[in-house]
Amino acid sequence: MTPQTENAMPPVAPDLRDLNRQMLLILDFGSQYSELIARRIRETQVYSEVLSYRTTAEQLRQLNPRGLILSGGPKSVYDAGAPHCDPEIWNLGIPILGVCYGMQVMVQQLGGQVERAERGEYGKASLHIDDPTDLLTNVEDGSTMWMSHADSVAHLPPGFETLAHTENTPCAAIADHERRHYGVQFHPEVVHSQDGIALIRNFVYHICNCEPTWTTETFVEEAIREVRARVGDKRVLLALSGGVDSSTLAFLLHRAIGDQLTCMFIDQGFMRKYEPERLVQLFRDEFAIPVQYVNARDRFINRIAGVTDPEEKRKHIGHEFIRVFEEESRRLGPFDYLAQGTLYPDVIESADTNVDPKTGERVAVKIKSHHNVGGLPKDLQFKLVEPLRKLFKDEVRKVGRSIGLPEEIVQRHPFPGPGLAIRIIGEVTSERLNILRDADFVVRDEIQKQGMYHDFWQAFAVLLPIRSVGVMGDQRTYAHPIVLRLIASEDGMTADWSRVPYDLLETISNRMVNEVKGVNRVVYDITSKPPGTIEWE
């Protein structure tokens, strides 16, 4: 494909800041929960974004948010080099809520004092409410909140009062009612905090006076309008994987621009049983969305022949994906735009590393190696179409469902870009792929038959590169063991093994050793994440 000679334009995505005048912003001080705060705000149907703590008061004033939330963070506010916000934010005249470290920043910058606590507080703590009004309305006295701090407020700033305390923390919630500044030492955004969502709703609705205008329908309308305005009559290429992100994007773009969209599905041979055929049939026949099917199975299996290191597998698969993508793009093109299913967590995690510091524009395509299997080279200069880049995964599912995406895709379990290749430990061969594909089918088929598919974040099989002795029909066997991995999780960042009924494990095991040639033993992985990972490679 001929590289674009003009500067790449910013990605096509709905301007949600214009769309949602009622907006809350989160200043991130390095907390692992900053994204979760944004998700909780959006669950109230109010738009939110995560920004760096370095964002200036003037920049915030231009964005005109209804309120501001300061996240937690790993530092102590009195440490040298600890992050602090622009002191002018306290004069913006909008409600501000500090969470954990964010509360301590508020206290220190407004004239209070934070010190090392005599006793740190981690995990669950009972919240004793001293003032049940305003921020703590409908928060039950004695409710459980999640703590994670070693520092504590020793002296409150002028104008502040204590709203709640715990056994070890005298100032667990504080407020300056006149200036509408609030702080909580706990984390209301995590599921362990019993009435955390009630507190968040109080801040969003009653203190910031927001209304629930952030809806799926509003987003879809604006996304379609924005895509049409920016793309015009140009052609758009989308690499379709069959997952919820790319499938939702395909439906959305097809509704917006129709036949200007070309979907390309590269079958690398590592998909699950029947999935490539089902994907093409679903899009072409049932939804009339053209899909260019590319059978590259032999190329990929040959590329990773003899490769046993998991990272090398990923790299080889990624490089081959690039080559196939280049060749097919030239054959089907030219295209002006490349559509990507980039989500908001991808944007936050990338930290704008693909933004030109001179122009502020994204000039190179970046596809995460752990998800989309390969990064495209910088000399492929597409203009990007990324309508989903401000959405979280749960919001994408809502959008997909609202525009007609079938439930089998909306609720599809996450599946790695390299596919079954990283669920075969060691070398990937055609024989091993066939064994694992059949074993994986048994797992999925059985949990669907028993109505348990949606009980798991992921449920799959792993093939080990060893053999064990067995006996079948009075004859000795020497075949592969299969590892079952059934996982419970909310977002995949942490996970626990599922406590499944024994009869389900027994049925899966019996079916596998009877139906899958080359398997004579089944084991169950009971490792959580951390310390393990969900995938084995």
Protein Blocks (a to p, Z undefined) as FASTA:
>chain_A
ZZdfbdcdddddddfklmmmbacddddehiaklmmmmmmmmmnopacddddfklcfklmm
mnopabdcddddfbdfkbghiacddfklmmnopacddehjlmmmmmmmnopacdddfbdc
ehjdddddfblghjlgoiaghiacddddfbdcfbdcehiacfbdcfklmblbccdfknop
acdfbdfkbmklmklmmmmmmmmmmmnopacfbcfklmmmmmmmmmmmmnmmaccdddde
hiaklmmmmmmmmmmnommpccddddehiacehklmmmmmmmmmmnopacddddfklmmm
mmmgoiabfklmmmmmmmmmmmmmmmmmmmmmccfbdcdfbdfklmmmnnomaccfklop
afbdcddfklnopacdfklccddddfklmccfklmmmmmmmnopafklmmpccddfklmm
lmcgcjddfklmmmmmmmmmmmmmmmmmnopmmmpfbdcddddfbdcdddeehiacdddd
ddddddddfkomaccdddddfklmmmmmmmmmmmmghiabdcddfbdcdfbdfblZZ
